[in-house]
Every structure is written in structure tokens, then in C-alpha cells.
Amino acid sequence: MEIFGIPSQALFGQLLIGLINGSFYALLSLGLAVIFGLLNIINFTHGAQYMLGAFVAWLALNKLGLNYWLALLLTPVVVGATGVLIERTMLKQLYKLDHLYGLLLTFGLALIIQGVFRNEFGSSGMPYPVPELFKGVFNTGFMFLPKYRAWVIVASVVICASTWYVIERTKLGAYLRAATENPSLVQAFGINVPRMITLTYGFGVGLAALAGVMAAPIYQVSPMMGADIIIVVFAVVVIGGMGSILGAIVSGFGLGLIEGLTKVFYPEASNTVIFVIMAIVLLIKPAGLFGTQK
């Protein structure tokens, strides 16, 4: 069967790939949006922290014998703890300075982390096995859907929706949003704002690490895997609106699907379509689709 002259299996296959890519775009841009929304730091280390998540899972399997599920639970905590250390020792010195200083610091940290891992493990990728539970495929009638990829999509949607709900609909989220506008007032109510900021950064880093663990069985674990995706993720964040949680989620999944469709109908533009959309959005609405101009 053909749709618009394209074999249906090819079309749905590319849509699936786009949705999987969109899942990682959404998770990573969500972490960036959370960090920027509270700290006003453009966290260029995010790609390296995504890579760290994949490597911690790979090392946990090969050196400690920990399976995928334990890695999925422990890796965000371990990598998030390194984020807390970075925030406490470095980033807190930059909050009153221009955003550029935070960007330069995190960009330098990303280069250092990637350089250390590339020197230790080389630049070739290393495989990570799909967990036993998700080996095999579903036959949907019009295509074969790998079980693990279906799990990644569902898990990403649940994580993104849960994060949005906590930040936008709970008392904790209200404190977080208030701390971005008037930290002194929030502190006057007995809330430890510095600790909240530290834990928020750790949470954003943990989201990147979680994405890295989920990506490991799909993509090879490589020191440069974060560098390959972070530029696209920054474009996604800009399109959605810097600091916008809903914008990060909607833009992540939406742009992943658009990228997948572009590979079907106009493959030559698939690597640039997101950046073209970013340029158009910035011309029409500089704050992004869901952002607000300050």
C-alpha cells in the first residue's frame, strides 16, 4: 500500500524513527528548559551529561554486572550528583553575571568531559544490549514495531508529562516558579532557595542522564554522542521558548516527527529542516512558540 506515492512501511518507519528522535529531543530539551527557567544558565554541558548517562550504564553492565533496569534507576542519581557538584563549586559563582559566562563555562566543561572519555575509550561506538523484556517486535499489521523503541516512546511521554505536572500543577512547582521571579520573597517564607536551585540543576542533569541510558541500546555508546545531538536540542529549545516546559515537550516530539517526514519526502533537507524552522520562528516570534518576552 502506498500513501502519497510512498510505500506505507517506509513512511511509518520514518515516522517511528522521528518519534524516537523526538523522544530524546523532548527529554533533553526538558532538562535544559528546567535549568534555564530557574538558574538562567544555558547548560552547554547537557550533551556531555547525556553521554555520561550512557557510559555509566555501559560501565555498570560491563564492570559491575548491573542490568538495564538498575542502571535506569541509579544512573540519573549518579550523574545528577555530579551536576550538583558542578553547580555548588562553579555555577553558583556566575548567577549575577551575564548568561554568556555560564555558557562559556559549561561549554568548556563539555569539551573537557568529552575529551577525557574520548582519550580513554576512543571515538568508536560500543554496543549496549536491549533488555530481555523488550527483545522482539510487535506486528501492528502495517509495520513491525520493535518493543524497545515502543518502550522508549511511552516512557518519554510519561516522564515529560509527569515533569510538566509537577512544575505547573503542584505546590513544589509553584515554589520553583516563584523562585525564578522573586527569590528573596520565597526565602522569606522559609524556603531554602539555594538548595532548591542546586536540586533543580541536579534534576535537569538527571533527565539528560536518563535519556542517555534509554538511548544506549538504540545508538552505540560513544564519547561524541552528546555532541551530535546537543546542537539540535538547543534549536528545539529555542523554537519552543527558552525556559518553557510545555514548549520543550511539544517542540521535541513535534520536530522529531517533522524531521522523520522530511526524510521521506525531501531527504536532502532532513539535516537542516529544524534549523530552518528555528530561523522562521525567531523572525516571527523571537521568544519562541511558547515563550514569553521579558
N, C-alpha and C positions, 0 to 999 in steps of 0.2 A: 504493500500500500504506500502511496505517495501523498505528501502534503506540500502544496505549493511547489510541486515538481521535485521535492526532496524525499528520498526514502524515509519512511516513518522511523525505522530503527536508528538511522543516522541522526535524525532531528531530535528524537527523545534521548539518544545517547549523549549528544552535546548539551541538551538541557540539563541532564543529570550531572555532567561534568561542571556546568555553570553553577548549578545549585550547590555542589560540593565546594567549589571555589568560593561561592558566596557565603557558605557556612563559615569558612575560615576568615574571609574578609569581615564578616559581621562580628565574630568573636574578637578579632584583633582590633578592629576599629572601635568596638565597645570598650575594650580596655583603655585605648587611647583617649576616648571621649570621657571616661570616668576620671582619668588622671588629669586631663586638661581642664575639665569642668571644675575641679576643686583646687588643684595646685597651680593652674595656669602655666604648666610646664609641657612643652612639646617634646614628648618622650621618644627620642630617636633610638633609644636602646631597645625599644619594643621588639624589633625584628630579631635582635640577638637573644632576647629573653624567650621568644618563641622557639628559636633554635635550641636554647638551653633546655627547654621543656622536653624536646625530642631527644636530646642527648642524655638527659638524666634518666628518662625512661629506658633508653638503649643500654646505658651503663647499669641501671638497676637490674635489667634482664640478664645481661652477659656477665656481670661481676658479682651480683648478689642473688641472682636467680628469682627475682621478684617478677610476677606476671603482669600483664597489661592492666588488670583491674587495680592492683596495689599501686602501680605506677600512676594510674589516673587519679588516685586519691592523694598520694604522697608528693608527687612532683610539683603541683601548684603550691603546696605548702613550703617545700624546699626552695624553689625558685622565688616564691613570694617573699621568703625570709631574706634572700639576697637583695631583693628590691627594697625591703625595709632598711637594710644596712646602707644601701646607696642613698636612700632618702635622708636618713639620720646623719650620715657623715658628709654628704656632698650637697644634695639638692636643697636642703633647708637653708643653706647659705645664700641661695640665689632668688628667693621668693620676692624680695623687694626690688630686684633688678629687672632689666628688660628681658622679654621672652627669649631673645637671641642668645643670652648667656646659658640658659638651660638647654636650648637646642644644641649649642656647641659642646657643652659638657656631655650630654647624652650621646651625641654623635661620636665624640671621641671614645667614650666607654664602649659603644657598639663596635668600633674598629678594633679596640684592644681585645674584647671578648672573642670576636670572630678570628682575629689574628692568632690568639693563643690556641683556639680549637683547631684552626687550620694547620698550625705548626705541629700539633700533637697528633691529629687524625688524618691529615691530608685533605685534599679537596674533593675526592671521590666519595660518592654516597655509600651508606651501609644499610642493608635491609633490616626491617623490623617486622616480625611475623604478625599476621592477622590473628586475633584471639580465636580460640577454638569455637566459641559460641557463635561467631559471626562468619565462619567459613561457609562458602557456598553462595547460592543466588536464589532470589525469588523470581518465579516466572509470572510476570504480570499480564501475559497474553500478547502484548505488543513489544516487549523487550525483557531482557534478563537484568534484574537489578541486584547487584552484589549486596549481600546482607550488611557487610561492614559499612559500606557507603550510606545505606539507609539509616544505620545507627548514627553515623556522624551528623546527618541532616537533622534527625529527630532530636538528638542530644543538643545540638547547637541552638535549635529553636527553643527548647526548654530552658537552657541556660540564659539565653538572651532575654526571653520573656520574664524569667524569674528576676533577673537583674533589673530590668525596667520596672517591674512591680515594686521591688524593694526600694528603689530610688525615688519613684514617683508616687507611691501609694502608701508608704509606711512612715512611722514617726522617725525612724533612723534616717530614711531618705530625706525627710523634711529638715532634720538637723544638718545633713550633708549639704543640702541646697542653701540653707540659711548661712552656713559657714562660708560659702563662696561669696555671699553678698556682704555679710557683716560679722566677721569672726569675733570681734570684741563683744558684740551683743550676745552671741551664742555662748561665749566663755563666761559671761556674767550670769548665765543660767546654770552654771556648774558643769558645763560640757568641756571636756579636755580636748580642745581643738587641735593642738599639735599631735596628740595621739591619734585623733580621728584622721588627720591628714596622712600620717605615717601608714595607718592601716589601710586607708583608701589606695595609696600608691601600691602597697603590697598586694591588695586585691586586684588592681589593674594588671600588675605583673603576673599574678597567679592566673588570670584569664589568658594571657599570652602563653604561659607555660602549658595550660590545659589544652589550648589549641595545638601546641607543638606535640603533645602526647597523642592527640587524636590524629594528627597529620602523619605521624611516624609510619604506620602500616600502609599508608597510601603513597606517600612520597618517600624517597630514600632519606635517611638521616645524614645531613651534610652541614658542615660549618657555614656554608653560604646560603642555606635555605631561607634564612631570615632576610638576608639582603635582597633576595629575588622577589620577595612579596611585600616588603615594607613600603616601597615607593607607591605601589598600587593602593595599599591600605591607607596611606596618607591622602591620596586622591579621593578615596571613598569617604574619609572623614571630612574633608573639605567640602565635598558635594553634599553630604548630609548636614553639615553645620558643625563647626568646632565646639565640642562640649555637649552636643545634643545626643542623648542616649537613644531616643527613638530614631533620629536621623542616622546614627551609626548602624542600627539594626536594619532598617528599611533599605538604606543605600547599599549595605553589604550584600544582602540577599538579592536585591533588585539588579545591581550592577553585575553580579555573578551570572544571573540569567541573561542579561543583555550581552555580556561577553560570550556566553555559550551560543546564543542565537547568531551573533556576528560571525562566529567560526563556521556556521552553516551557510549563511547567505553571502558573506563577504570576508573570507578568511584573512585577506591581506590587512584588514583593519582591526583584527581581533586584539592585537597587542597595543593599539592606541585608542580604541574606542572610549575607554574610561577617561583618558586624559582629554579627549575631545569634549566629552560630556562635562568634565570639570571646567574647562575653559568657557563653555556656553553658560553653565550655571553661574560662574563668577561674574560674567558680563551682565547677566540678568538679575541675579540676587547674590551680591558679594558675601553675605553672611551664610550662604548655603541654604538648601531647601528647607531645613527645619531649624536653622539657627536664627538668632536674634541679634540685630545690630546694637552694639553697646556704644 
